């Protein structure tokens, strides 16, 4: 008997929901999606799924679309409109200029010392933003766009990831396999005596037969997948130190991680990654928003929902797994996706590093347990999404549809209709999240579980659950 069952049993490459349409990591394949069905519940989000907008993983495949044809107009009409616009612009500009002169003559002469003092304070700010520059003789300040020193320090910690795998296709003659190659990025986050460890996205390494890691100096080495978590689109790749040339190893750096929780909207942001698979490139902008909930269906049909940082720094195919930096050169996010639509620009997303780091560290420090050691909670569960939570007034998490007799869940007091909201210190948003956490926990482990109790109006309780042996429990 399976420990969990998911309500996403009908998900395939044409699922529906707030995910819109987006391309997969493969260079030769794409998938589209417009709504999501969860068991007997069906919902659709209006916020982004309008027109032709769609979330897109940011791999080598750029998901190009045909542009809509624009209506043509005659030369006379264009000339008339141009003349009219020029006339109006001239009148408005003249009035505006006269107003500016009048205001400046009246006020600026009197307040020049105060203006200079304000600009000097602004230029000396150490709040983590790119510093501004100004002088006492001007009334405007400029934000420096030279991030070369930051980039120079961070580049040795950024790698290119090339995924060579096999993709299955359905044809008239049946299922066939075709070699595929896709490109992404990664961040060196840890190193020990035997390996360096690279954080990236799960969709960057998904389906890989071989992974090639290219360092900043151009040296290419084969890597192996250390761990993956499809529920939050994170993965760790290990590269053996013995396989790395001494010159390359001496140049490698472990990235400095920042605090994404303290990030503020409007502060400077830099994106570094393997854009379009052409090699490492840099873009910059600002943090546009925080806590943007984005849902995308992965290649296995799982709905991946993350609360992400949004930036207007250009995110292009191939940037997946790359770094989102603050002005101190600290990694504050792992680039994951972009919103792609003909009328939308500058909406890239990154997984906040303060959330991602504990998951990454678990993958670095632990191996997936063997089938003989696999643990078992003892429930059958159903995803409660944010939309369902609002509709049915129950918490987001895993709804307990069944509790297995004699299991650790039953012994701890978990009952049907309860909702599991946290497991082993990590927020739970889906059955897939539970499965990804448990694959690192051997039987006999005792974990802390937060449960919203149905018989107490979903008041949350924290309980201890000892996981039983999966094989014995199934028997």
N, C-alpha and C positions, 0 to 999 in steps of 0.2 A: 504494500500500500504506500502511496506517495505521501510524504510528510505534508506537503502543501499542494493545493491546486489553485490555479490562477483563473480569474474570470476573463482573461485575455485569450481564450482558447481559439478564437476565430481570427486573431490578428495575422495578417500577411502583408504583402507589399502594397496593398491597397486599403489600408485601414483608414478610419475617419476620425476626426476630432480637431482640437485646437492646434494640431501639429502642422496643418497646411501641407504643402508639398516641398520636398527637399531631395537632394541627391545623396547617394551613399558615397563611401570612401573610394570605391572602385573607379578606375578611369574609364571603364567600358560599360558600366551599368548605372541605372538610376531608378528611383522608386518615387511614387507620388502618393499623397495621402491627403484627405480632406476632412475626415471625422473619425471618432473612436467609439467602439462599442465595448462596453464592459458587462459581460453576462447579459442579464435581462435589462440592464440600464443603458440608455443611450443618451449622449449629450453632445453639444456642439458649442464651441466658444466663438463669440463674435468679434473679440478684440482684434485679432490679427487675421483670421481666416476670411478676408474680404478681398474682392477683386482677384488679383493674381499673386498676392503675397504668399511667401512660404519660407519656413525655416530650412536652412541648408547646412548640412555638415560642411566643414571647410577643408575638403580634401583636394586632390589634384583635379578631379572632374569638376568643371566650373558650372555645370548645369545651365548652359546657355539656352536662351529662349528667343523665338522670333519676335522682333519688335513690331508693335502695331503700326500700320501704315498711317501716315499723317495726311490730312486733307490738304490739297494744294489750292492756292488762290492766285488770281491774276496779278500781274505786275502793277497795274494801276491801283488796285485795292491796297496792295502792300505799301505803295508810295504814299497814298492818301493817309493810311494809318500812321506811317512813319512821320509824316509832316505834322499830323495832329499831336502825336506824342511829343515831338520835339518842341512844338509851341507850348504845350502845357508844362513840360519840363523846364523850359526857359523861364516862364512866368514864376513857377514855384521856386526854382533855384534862385532867381533874383530876389524874391521876397525873403527867402530863408537867409541868403547871404547878408542882406541889409539888416535883418533881425539879429544875426550873430554879431555883426559889427557893433550895433547899438548896445547889445547886452555886454559884450566884452569891454567896450569903452567905459561902461558905467561901473562894472563890478571888478574886472580883473586887475585894474590898476590899483584898486584899493586893497585887494586880497592876495597879492602876489606872494608875500612871505608865507601865508597859511597854505597856499597851493604847493609851494616848494617843500614845506615840512611834511605834508601828507604824502607826496610822491617819494620822499626819501624813506619814510617809514615803510611804504609798500615795497620798495626795492630791497630792504634788508630783512624781509620776512623769512623765517626759517621753518615754516609750517609744512615743508615737504613738497611744496609746489615748485615748478620751475620759476626762478626768480625773475622779477620784472625790472626794467631799467627805465630811468627817467632823469631829467635834469630840471633845474629851477627855471629854465627859460622856455619850457614847453608845458602845455596843459594836458598832455596825453602820455600814457605809459605803454610800453610794448612788452609782450611776453616772449622770452627767448625761445627760439625753435631749434637751437643747436643742442642736440642731445648726444653728440659724438662721444664725449667722455664717458657718459653713462653706458652707451652701447659698447664701447671698447672694453669696459670692465665686465660686461655681462655676456658678450658673445662666446667666450670660452666655455660657458655653461649651457649653451644651446646647441642642439644636434638636429640633423635631418634624419628622418625615419622613412625607409623605403620598404614597402610591404609587397612581397611577391607571393601570390597564392593561386588558388584555383577557384573559379566561380562556376556554379552549376546553372545550366540554362535548359529550359524545356523547348524542344523542337518537335517538328512533325514526326521525327524518327525516335523520339524519346529524350531522356536526359543526357546532356553532354557536358563535359567539363572543358573550360577554356582558361588558359593562364591569364592572370591579370597582374598589373603592377600599379600601385598607388603610392602617393607621397604624403607625408605628414611631418610633424615636428616633435621635439621632446626637450625636457629640461633635466639637467643633471642635478639631483637633489640629495644624493647620499653616496658615500664611498666607504668600503671596508678593505680588509687585507686582500680579498679575493676578487671583488667586483665593484664596478660603479653602477649606480641605479638611476634610471631615467624615468621620470614621470611623463605620461602622455595620456591620450584618450583611448578608451576601449575600442572605439570604431576605427582608430588608426591601425591597430594591430589585429583586428578581427579577421579571421580566416587566413592568417599568414602561414605559409609553408616555410619561408625564410624572412628574417628581418635584417636589414642592413642599416647600421648606424654610421652616419658620416659626421665626423667632428669638424670643428671650426677651421682646422688646418687642411681639410680635404681628405684626411685619412678615413678609410671605410673599414668597419669591423662588423662581423656578424653578432647579433644579439639574440637573447632568448627571453621569452615572456616569463616574468617572475610571478605575476599575479594580475588578475583582472577583476573589475567590478562593473558589470553591465548596468546595474541599477543607477549608477551615477556617472557613467561614461568615463571611468578612470582605469588606468593600467600602469604597470611598472615593467620596464625592460631591464634586464641585467646584461652587462658586458664584462667578460672576464678580463681582469687586468693583465694577465699573461698574454692576451691576444693583442694588446695595444702597444704600439711602438713607444720606446722610451721618450722620444722627442715629443710625441703627441701627448703622452701621459703627463709630462712636465708642464704642458700648457693648459690642461683641463682644470676647470674650476667647478666647485659645487656652488650652485646658485644661493644667494642670500634671500631668505623668505621674509616677507613682510606680514603685516597684520591687516588683512582685508576688511575686518570688522570696523577698523578705525578709518577706512577710506571714506572720503566725502565726495559728494556729487560736485563736479566742476573742477576737481584737481587734475593735474596733468597725468596722462597715461601714454605708455609706449608699448607697441606690439612688435615682438621679434619672432620670426618663424620662416618656414620653408615655403613661402608663397608661390603657388602655381608649380611647385616642384622644381623651380629654377635655381634654388639655393637660398641661403638665409638673407632676408631683407627686413627693413625696419619701417614702421609707420608710427605716427604719433597723433595724439588728440587729447581728449579729456575723459573722465568717468562721467557718462551720461545719466546713469541711473543705477540703483542698487536693488537687490531682492526682486528681480524680474523673474517670474515663474515661466519657464519654457519647457514644453513637452515635445519630444520627438520620438518616433518609433524606430528602433534599431533594426538591424538585418535579421534578428531572430524573432521579431514581432513584439518585443518588449517595449512598453511605453516608458521612456526615460524622462523623468521630471526633475529639474534642478532649479534652485533659486540662484540666479546668476547676476554677475556684474555686467552692465551694458556700457559699451564704449563707442565713440565715433572714430577712433583710430581704425584705419582700414584693415578689415579682416578678409582675407582672400582664401580660395581653395588651396590647401596645403599648410595653412597656418594652424590647423588642428593640433593640439598638444603643445603649442608654443607658449611663450611667456607674455603675460600682461604685467607690465612693470609700473611702479610709481616713479616719481622724479628722483628718488634716492637710489634707483636701480634695484629695488627689492621686488621679488615676484609676489604679486598680489592676486594673480589668477592664472588658470590654465585655459587657454583659448579653446573653445569648443564648437561654436556654431555662429551663423550669421542669419539675419533676416533678409531674404532676397525677394525683391519685387521691383517692377519696372519704375515705380514712382518713389521707392525708398532708398535712401543712402545712409551710410554711417550707423548701422545698427548691428554691431558685433557683440558677442557674448563670451564670457569666461567664467569658469567654475572658481568661486572664491577659495583662495589658498587656506584660509583659516578653517574652512569646512573640509577641504580635500586632504589636508596634511595627515590627519589621524588615519584616514583610510589608506593613504599611500604608505604610511609608516607600518601599518599592519601587514601590507603586502610585502614590504621590504623585510620585515622581521620574521614573518611566518610563511610556511608553505601550506598549500592546500592539503588537507588531511586525506589519507587514503580511504578507499571505500570501506575497508575493514574497521577503520577508526571513526568513520563518519557519525555525527551526532543526529539526534532526533528530538524535536520539540513535542510533537504529538497533537497537531491541530490541522484542520483543513481551513484555509482562509480565503478571503475575498478582498480585493483592493477597495478602499474607500478614498476616492479622489477628492480634491477640494470642491469640485462641483457637486459631487454627491454629498459631501459633508454639509454644504449649505442647504441642499434640498431636503435632506433627512435629519439635519440637526444632530449629527454624531461626528466625533473627531476624525480627522484624517489618519489613516493607518491601515491595519489589517483586521478586518472583521472576522471574528471566530465563528465559522459556520458549524464546526464539529470538533469535539475533543475526544481523543482516543483514550480508551480505558487503560489504566496502568501506565500512562505516559508521564513524563516530567511535568507537562502542562497541567494535567489533572491533579497531580500531587501538590502543585503550587497553588491550586485554587482558581485557575483560569476556566471560565465557563463560556458556553455558547452565547453569542450576541455581544460578548465583550469586544473591545477594540485594542489591539496592541499598538502603542504609539512610539515606544522606544525599546531597543534591544541591545544589551551589552554596551550601553553608553551612546548609541547612535539612533538618531531619529528614523522611524520606520514610515515609509510612504507607500510600500507595496509588498506583495509576496516576494517579488524578485529581490527586494532589499534584504528581506530575511534570509533568503537562500544564499545570497552573496556573503552575508555576515557569517552564517553557520558553516560555510565550507572551510573556514579556518579554525573551527572549534571542534576538538575531539570529544568523543563520548566521555561523560563524567564531568565535563566542565560545568561550573555553576555560574550563571549569568544573572545580571540585574535586568528586570523587565518592567517597563511601565505599562499598566493596563488601565484603560478607561472602563469602569464597571457598569454594565448595562443596568443592573439592579440598583444602582445608586446615581441614576441620572447622568451616567458617564463621568462620574468623579474619578480622577486619576489616582491610582495606587501604585506603589513600587514594591515588587515582590522578587524573591530569589527563586530561580528555576534551575534544577540540575538536569542537564540533558542526558537522555538515555542513549543506548547504542542503537543505531539505525537499523542494522540487520536484525537484531533480536526483536526490536519493536515491530518491524514489518512482519516477521514470522508470527 
